[in-house]
């Protein structure tokens, strides 16, 4: 028996990667016509039997159905190589955050494994536009037209905000020491990268591109995981650029905490979101040195009475935003809308009892934020039984059409400049104890 001993993630991968396994040895061809599911999976299993290694995809177009990674495996998609999802065998199944992980619910699936990586400079193509988006867009159009029954009858128990269930693109479930690095992901069936129930995962130098009209194509969703780092990203998509979640039902999973997102660009989507599924709590989240271009939101927390828990702190600094509708949005009354409805977020809310699923948002620390061409400067919408606490704002400059919308929130700010074109710089609803010093125009 050969034992793989290492003192760090990088050294463990280096030792595992001494073996190189190629799908060509099992009849695989990068010709854009051959279905390589079995060949690539056999290469993965060959390296696994050797104690780990690199499964290498050479330049060309590799078609494949769903794949499963194993311990100590690096899937290397070389520059010039494209690994493209293909469902001609009908093996894919739909994924949903409220269900346990299942084989074939994502194109590349890693579950209960350690020391894995997907890298190489190549491209993953999910074939979403052709295979997965048309039906989802049709049903979404019906729902938005008032016919919710078409969704609820077919997908009982799944919230409308989830969208039509489809496979995810890349999923790490119960993974420790994982890496996704130096890749281009495009045309995702649904969520692009899903990290759940995992620890010590790094996503670095990944470009994600999907049209703004693509349905529910979140860039990265992190669920009930810890110690996650996301860096040097460029994400353009049709939903949340990055979303941090912990589940829909209290007690069904671990809290998500200890995340760092830095030195990245968010384009066209809904921004960086904490929530809306926060039922098991969200711990410390740090966002720094991120640019937002044409996104619906910048940084937001979204929760609700049926899916909340303790949330915070959220520490965000050195952010730049251009043409972002709402640069900062914190709400305990999320109901599925991507953005905000302005003045409606200052009206009183009827008090409800505190429960295990009441959102308890505390510690919103924002500094060195510049936003131009915004619609609403900031929105803070807590609950009468659970106001947003400990908001701290420092060195903010926001130019917007409308000012801050606030209710049930407490905190302070200094060196805050808010310039508006219409109405007041701050519209206050009930229980607003948010003191901002310096310039409000």
Buried (B, 14 or more C-beta within 10 A) or exposed (E): EEEEEBEEBEEBBEBBBEBBBBBBEBEBBBEEEBBBBBBBBBBBBBBBEBBBBBBBBBEBBBBBBBBBBBBBBBBBBBEBBBBBBBBEEEEBBBBBBBEEBBEBBBBBBBBEBBBBBBBBBBBBBBBBBEBBBEEBBEBBEBBEEEEEEBBBEEBEEBBBBBBBBBBBBBBBBBBBBBBBBBBBBBBBBBBBBBBBBBBBBBBBBBBBBBBBEBBBBBBBBBBBBBBBBBBBBBBBBBBBBBBBBBBBEBEEBBBBBBBBBBBBBBBBBBBBBBBBBBBBBBBBBBBBBBBBBBBBBBBBBBBBBBBBBBBBBBBBBBBBBBEBBBBBBBBBBBEEEBBBEBEEBBEEBEEEEEEEBBBBBBBBBBBBBBBBEBBBBBBBBBBBBBBBBBBBBBBBBBBBBBBBBBBBBBBBBBBBBBBBEEEEBBBBBBBBBBEBEEEBE
